[in-house]
Structures are given as C-alpha cells and as structure tokens.
Amino acid sequence: MILISKYFVPKGYSGITLFPFVFLKTLELKKKVILVNHEKIHLRQQIELLIIFFYLVYVIEFFIRLIQYKNWHIAYRNISFEREAYCNEHDMSYLRLRRFWYFLKYIRSDAI
C-alpha cells in the first residue's frame, strides 16, 4: 500500500518503506515507476528478514558504513539493501527473477 505524507518522509528523500507501507513525499511520485520499484525491492528484503531483522541489520550496517566512509550520503548509498535496490530499480522484472536473500551479493567494501 502506498501512502502520501510529506511530513513522514525524511528531508532529502522521496520515499521510505516501512512494511507494509511505502510512504512517498508527494502524490506525483506515485507515478515514478522506478522509485516505486525501488521501494518494492525494500519490501521484499523486509519480508525475507522477518521485518525486524531488516531494520536491525540496516541500522548496524549504516553505522559501519558511516565509520568507514565518514559521509552520511555515501554510507547510506553503500548499505547492501540500498545497493541492491539502486542497482535493480530500473529492471521491472527484477522481483520476479530475484533469488532469496540476494542483497547479500551487495555486501562489499568498495563504495558506489
């Protein structure tokens, strides 16, 4: 389910996925199929990790990347979940073909 909330989405971001919802900053963003696909990839990741473990791993990996890169944006872009979503957001068939826990492929130390 997609909900619109300009106040719930953090500044600098277009959307945020908190299972089972995708929050977008504006109604117009609902038409952005690439953004929606990106957020759907996060929904799948959250389901695979039983939701709570997704958030736990996400936060831990973010802080590891923040220490590693010393830059908020670079740390965020290098979280394995984000790497997978950004690398595959243009592929509308990705979720049909994606293997279970495929985000693990994206855990590595070289920055995007």
C-alpha positions in Angstrom: 0.0 0.0 0.0 1.3 3.4 -1.0 0.6 6.4 1.3 1.5 10.0 0.7 3.0 12.0 3.6 5.3 14.9 3.1 6.0 15.0 6.8 6.8 11.3 7.3 9.5 11.1 4.6 12.8 12.5 5.9 14.2 15.6 4.3 16.3 14.8 1.2 14.4 11.6 0.4 11.5 10.9 -1.9 10.2 7.8 -0.2 10.6 5.4 2.7 9.3 1.8 3.1 8.1 0.6 6.5 6.5 -2.7 6.0 3.7 -3.0 4.8 3.6 0.6 3.7 5.5 2.8 1.2 5.4 6.4 2.1 6.1 9.0 -0.7 6.6 12.7 -0.2 4.1 13.7 -2.9 1.2 12.2 -4.9 3.1 12.8 -8.2 5.9 10.4 -7.0 3.4 7.5 -7.2 3.7 7.7 -11.0 7.5 7.2 -10.8 7.7 3.5 -11.6 11.5 3.4 -10.9 11.0 4.8 -7.4 8.1 2.5 -6.7 10.1 -0.5 -7.9 13.0 0.6 -5.6 10.6 0.7 -2.7 9.1 -2.7 -3.6 12.6 -4.2 -3.5 12.9 -3.0 0.1 9.5 -4.6 0.9 10.8 -7.9 -0.3 14.0 -7.5 1.7 12.0 -6.7 4.8 9.8 -9.8 4.3 12.9 -12.0 3.9 14.4 -10.8 7.1 11.1 -11.0 9.0 10.9 -7.2 9.1 12.5 -6.6 12.5 15.8 -8.1 11.5 15.8 -6.0 8.3 15.8 -2.8 10.4 18.3 -4.1 12.8 20.8 -5.1 10.0 20.0 -1.8 8.2 20.9 0.4 11.2 24.0 -1.6 12.1 25.3 -1.6 8.5 24.6 2.1 8.2 26.7 2.9 11.2 29.5 0.6 10.0 29.4 2.4 6.6 29.3 5.8 8.3 32.5 4.9 10.2 34.0 3.5 7.0 33.2 6.4 4.7 32.7 9.3 7.2 29.9 10.7 5.0 26.2 10.2 5.6 25.2 10.0 1.9 27.9 7.6 0.9 27.2 5.5 3.9 23.5 5.3 3.0 24.2 4.5 -0.6 26.5 1.7 0.4 24.2 -0.2 2.7 23.7 -3.6 1.0 19.9 -3.2 0.9 20.2 0.2 -0.9 22.9 -1.1 -3.3 20.6 -3.9 -4.4 17.6 -1.5 -4.8 19.5 1.2 -6.7 21.3 -1.4 -9.0 18.0 -3.0 -9.9 15.3 -0.3 -9.7 15.2 0.1 -13.5 14.5 -3.6 -14.0 10.7 -4.1 -13.7 11.1 -7.9 -13.9 13.8 -8.0 -11.1 11.5 -9.0 -8.3 10.0 -11.9 -10.3 13.5 -13.3 -11.0 15.3 -12.3 -7.8 16.7 -15.0 -5.6 16.1 -15.3 -1.9 18.4 -13.0 0.3 20.1 -11.7 -2.9 21.0 -8.5 -1.0 24.0 -10.5 0.4 25.6 -10.2 -3.1 25.9 -6.4 -2.4 27.8 -6.6 0.9 31.3 -5.4 0.0 33.6 -2.6 0.9 34.1 -0.7 -2.4 32.0 2.4 -2.5 29.4 3.3 -5.1 
